[in-house]
Amino acid sequence: MSRLVVVSNRVALPGESAAGGLAVGLQAALEARGGLWFGWSGKTVREDSGQLHEAAERGIRYVTLDLSRQDVAAYYNGFSNRTLWPLLHFRLDLVDYARETRAGYHRVNALFADRLAPLLRDDDTVWIHDYHLIPLAALLRERGVGCRIGFFLHVPMPSADIAASLPDHARLFGALYAHDLLGFQTERDAERFRSYARLFGGATPAGDGHLRLPDGRTLRVAAFPIGIDTRRIAEHAAAAASKPAVRKLQASLGGRKLAIGVDRLDYSKGLPERFRGFSRYLERYPEDRGRLTFLQIAPVSRGEVQEYRLLRDQLEGIAGHINGLHADPEWTPLRYVNRNFGHATLTGFYRMASIGVVTPLRDGMNLVAKEYVASQDPQNPGVLILSMLAGAAAELEGALLVNPYDLDGVADAFARAAAMPLAERRERWDAMMRPVERNDIHAWCAGFLDALQAEPPASR
């Protein structure tokens, strides 16, 4: 078995909390193969970028590099989060087209390649993650790296015309041809990339998801829906009832049902539309007044980016309006919280909630939806309201699927979920839990790596 080398923007270092399923799955795969995890240290330095740090634990080498303040501004805050993030989430109205940040993005990817290439062996298997590092494989090939390289995009792939709206798009997305396997969250995302490659990259279909590239090589493009650490989350949720925060939340409800949403504060999550959909529910179903409390947890992210500051102000205004219009002295219909909770505590909140609300405007997968399902009491499960525009909708057919822009449809889903009988809730939960258990984070890692191993490294 070849050594595994994982490359990502950030690295889950020894001693740091690894609550996320991705870190758990990748560390297990690295331990099994003996491996190296390479990425940015998260440190911003005044001097030049590129200083390396190394740690080791349980057979895994962790190698990270520092970035200068200028490089972080251009590569991470700039092109990654102000250009690629909105583009990949179909938000052309928010794309920053600044040439300077694009140059910084390529500069940092070249730095990654310069520092990583000397650490690689000919028989390594390299797995690169996400939109921060789209050009990296091509840059490694330029430096003589010939081993198998796979890439997984954790966010949506936009349609071909949206991708092509980016200046110099052929250079960016064409760099993905340097891989042996491209993985996407859904078959719809994989087909969007194939369409882009056919229309703008000179590629032709070659069967079984493969593309034949203009230079004659073939590239496999496939869907690998990411999972969660299902068993661990279910165990945490069952044990969380004794946690003080969970007991306090339960007591505060006064016997009312709880609906919960947990999202990073981001415009892709559809939070203004979600709040308005809940408000529409309160207006359309006055007989439900006082029976349901909606808790939205939305920790602040990328607070230095103007769009996120504006979003926070907007949400505070909408929440205040809803509560001012509908609240009673003993009941606040919408609780909006901008703070983090420990992952184990969140699973307790999920288990308590009669309704999980996951309504992004666009999402590659959305693991909160799967975590909500895994956290439920099998004897008395809740109902998941899920956006049809989240990748998870392809697997979680037992959810109440909604168009997040359709406020009346979201309102009706709240009412239906609140009134759903136990037998139907169990049936829907069973239908969702089966794929969540079967396609967990470990199966996802193994599936991708097995598929990459099956692709012979193309002659370069």
LINJOMO-V649861 format. One record per residue. RES is the residue in three letters. NEAR is the number of other ideal C-beta (glycine too) atoms within 12 Angstrom. Layout:
res->RES near->NEAR
res->RES near->NEAR
This chain:
res->MET near->15
res->SER near->24
res->ARG near->29
res->LEU near->41
res->VAL near->43
res->VAL near->44
res->VAL near->47
res->SER near->36
res->ASN near->34
res->ARG near->30
res->VAL near->37
res->ALA near->31
res->LEU near->28
res->PRO near->23
res->GLY near->10
res->GLU near->19
res->SER near->14
res->ALA near->26
res->ALA near->24
res->GLY near->26
res->GLY near->37
res->LEU near->34
res->ALA near->31
res->VAL near->29
res->GLY near->38
res->LEU near->41
res->GLN near->32
res->ALA near->30
res->ALA near->35
res->LEU near->37
res->GLU near->24
res->ALA near->22
res->ARG near->29
res->GLY near->21
res->GLY near->37
res->LEU near->36
res->TRP near->46
res->PHE near->44
res->GLY near->40
res->TRP near->40
res->SER near->28
res->GLY near->20
res->LYS near->24
res->THR near->21
res->VAL near->20
res->ARG near->14
res->GLU near->14
res->ASP near->16
res->SER near->33
res->GLY near->26
res->GLN near->21
res->LEU near->26
res->HIS near->23
res->GLU near->21
res->ALA near->21
res->ALA near->18
res->GLU near->19
res->ARG near->16
res->GLY near->20
res->ILE near->32
res->ARG near->29
res->TYR near->36
res->VAL near->32
res->THR near->33
res->LEU near->36
res->ASP near->26
res->LEU near->39
res->SER near->25
res->ARG near->20
res->GLN near->23
res->ASP near->36
res->VAL near->32
res->ALA near->26
res->ALA near->31
res->TYR near->41
res->TYR near->37
res->ASN near->33
res->GLY near->34
res->PHE near->41
res->SER near->39
res->ASN near->38
res->ARG near->32
res->THR near->39
res->LEU near->41
res->TRP near->36
res->PRO near->34
res->LEU near->38
res->LEU near->40
res->HIS near->35
res->PHE near->29
res->ARG near->27
res->LEU near->20
res->ASP near->14
res->LEU near->26
res->VAL near->29
res->ASP near->29
res->TYR near->22
res->ALA near->18
res->ARG near->17
res->GLU near->20
res->THR near->29
res->ARG near->31
res->ALA near->23
res->GLY near->30
res->TYR near->43
res->HIS near->31
res->ARG near->29
res->VAL near->41
res->ASN near->43
res->ALA near->27
res->LEU near->33
res->PHE near->42
res->ALA near->35
res->ASP near->22
res->ARG near->33
res->LEU near->39
res->ALA near->29
res->PRO near->16
res->LEU near->28
res->LEU near->33
res->ARG near->21
res->ASP near->16
res->ASP near->18
res->ASP near->32
res->THR near->40
res->VAL near->46
res->TRP near->46
res->ILE near->46
res->HIS near->37
res->ASP near->34
res->TYR near->40
res->HIS near->36
res->LEU near->46
res->ILE near->45
res->PRO near->38
res->LEU near->46
res->ALA near->43
res->ALA near->29
res->LEU near->31
res->LEU near->37
res->ARG near->30
res->GLU near->19
res->ARG near->25
res->GLY near->14
res->VAL near->35
res->GLY near->24
res->CYS near->35
res->ARG near->39
res->ILE near->44
res->GLY near->42
res->PHE near->43
res->PHE near->46
res->LEU near->40
res->HIS near->37
res->VAL near->36
res->PRO near->37
res->MET near->42
res->PRO near->34
res->SER near->24
res->ALA near->24
res->ASP near->17
res->ILE near->28
res->ALA near->37
res->ALA near->24
res->SER near->25
res->LEU near->32
res->PRO near->20
res->ASP near->22
res->HIS near->29
res->ALA near->22
res->ARG near->22
res->LEU near->33
res->PHE near->39
res->GLY near->30
res->ALA near->32
res->LEU near->42
res->TYR near->39
res->ALA near->38
res->HIS near->48
res->ASP near->41
res->LEU near->42
res->LEU near->45
res->GLY near->43
res->PHE near->40
res->GLN near->39
res->THR near->32
res->GLU near->21
res->ARG near->26
res->ASP near->40
res->ALA near->33
res->GLU near->23
res->ARG near->33
res->PHE near->42
res->ARG near->38
res->SER near->26
res->TYR near->35
res->ALA near->36
res->ARG near->21
res->LEU near->22
res->PHE near->28
res->GLY near->30
res->GLY near->17
res->ALA near->31
res->THR near->19
res->PRO near->19
res->ALA near->19
res->GLY near->12
res->ASP near->16
res->GLY near->26
res->HIS near->26
res->LEU near->38
res->ARG near->25
res->LEU near->28
res->PRO near->18
res->ASP near->18
res->GLY near->16
res->ARG near->24
res->THR near->29
res->LEU near->40
res->ARG near->38
res->VAL near->43
res->ALA near->35
res->ALA near->34
res->PHE near->39
res->PRO near->39
res->ILE near->43
res->GLY near->39
res->ILE near->45
res->ASP near->38
res->THR near->35
res->ARG near->22
res->ARG near->28
res->ILE near->38
res->ALA near->31
res->GLU near->17
res->HIS near->31
res->ALA near->37
res->ALA near->25
res->ALA near->18
res->ALA near->30
res->ALA near->23
res->SER near->16
res->LYS near->25
res->PRO near->15
res->ALA near->26
res->VAL near->32
res->ARG near->17
res->LYS near->16
res->LEU near->30
res->GLN near->26
res->ALA near->14
res->SER near->20
res->LEU near->29
res->GLY near->17
res->GLY near->15
res->ARG near->29
res->LYS near->29
res->LEU near->38
res->ALA near->46
res->ILE near->47
res->GLY near->46
res->VAL near->37
res->ASP near->42
res->ARG near->28
res->LEU near->35
res->ASP near->33
res->TYR near->36
res->SER near->37
res->LYS near->37
res->GLY near->42
res->LEU near->39
res->PRO near->36
res->GLU near->35
res->ARG near->43
res->PHE near->43
res->ARG near->30
res->GLY near->39
res->PHE near->50
res->SER near->31
res->ARG near->27
res->TYR near->40
res->LEU near->36
res->GLU near->22
res->ARG near->22
res->TYR near->26
res->PRO near->14
res->GLU near->14
res->ASP near->29
res->ARG near->21
res->GLY near->23
res->ARG near->28
res->LEU near->38
res->THR near->39
res->PHE near->47
res->LEU near->38
res->GLN near->42
res->ILE near->35
res->ALA near->37
res->PRO near->23
res->VAL near->23
res->SER near->24
res->ARG near->26
res->GLY near->20
res->GLU near->16
res->VAL near->27
res->GLN near->17
res->GLU near->28
res->TYR near->31
res->ARG near->18
res->LEU near->18
res->LEU near->32
res->ARG near->28
res->ASP near->19
res->GLN near->23
res->LEU near->34
res->GLU near->25
res->GLY near->18
res->ILE near->26
res->ALA near->33
res->GLY near->20
res->HIS near->22
res->ILE near->31
res->ASN near->26
res->GLY near->15
res->LEU near->20
res->HIS near->28
res->ALA near->22
res->ASP near->17
res->PRO near->7
res->GLU near->13
res->TRP near->23
res->THR near->26
res->PRO near->38
res->LEU near->39
res->ARG near->30
res->TYR near->34
res->VAL near->27
res->ASN near->24
res->ARG near->18
res->ASN near->19
res->PHE near->27
res->GLY near->20
res->HIS near->31
res->ALA near->28
res->THR near->30
res->LEU near->39
res->THR near->42
res->GLY near->37
res->PHE near->44
res->TYR near->47
res->ARG near->38
res->MET near->39
res->ALA near->45
res->SER near->37
res->ILE near->43
res->GLY near->51
res->VAL near->51
res->VAL near->49
res->THR near->50
res->PRO near->42
res->LEU near->31
res->ARG near->39
res->ASP near->39
res->GLY near->39
res->MET near->44
res->ASN near->47
res->LEU near->45
res->VAL near->42
res->ALA near->49
res->LYS near->46
res->GLU near->44
res->TYR near->48
res->VAL near->48
res->ALA near->43
res->SER near->47
res->GLN near->40
res->ASP near->26
res->PRO near->22
res->GLN near->14
res->ASN near->19
res->PRO near->37
res->GLY near->43
res->VAL near->44
res->LEU near->49
res->ILE near->49
res->LEU near->43
res->SER near->43
res->MET near->32
res->LEU near->33
res->ALA near->43
res->GLY near->38
res->ALA near->41
res->ALA near->36
res->ALA near->32
res->GLU near->37
res->LEU near->41
res->GLU near->23
res->GLY near->34
res->ALA near->41
res->LEU near->38
res->LEU near->32
res->VAL near->38
res->ASN near->26
res->PRO near->37
res->TYR near->21
res->ASP near->23
res->LEU near->27
res->ASP near->21
res->GLY near->25
res->VAL near->41
res->ALA near->34
res->ASP near->25
res->ALA near->39
res->PHE near->44
res->ALA near->32
res->ARG near->27
res->ALA near->41
res->ALA near->35
res->ALA near->23
res->MET near->28
res->PRO near->14
res->LEU near->18
res->ALA near->13
res->GLU near->19
res->ARG near->33
res->ARG near->22
res->GLU near->19
res->ARG near->31
res->TRP near->34
res->ASP near->22
res->ALA near->21
res->MET near->41
res->MET near->36
res->ARG near->21
res->PRO near->29
res->VAL near->41
res->GLU near->26
res->ARG near->19
res->ASN near->36
res->ASP near->35
res->ILE near->38
res->HIS near->29
res->ALA near->27
res->TRP near->39
res->CYS near->39
res->ALA near->23
res->GLY near->28
res->PHE near->45
res->LEU near->37
res->ASP near->21
res->ALA near->29
res->LEU near->36
res->GLN near->25
res->ALA near->19
res->GLU near->29
res->PRO near->15
res->PRO near->29
res->ALA near->26
res->SER near->11
res->ARG near->23
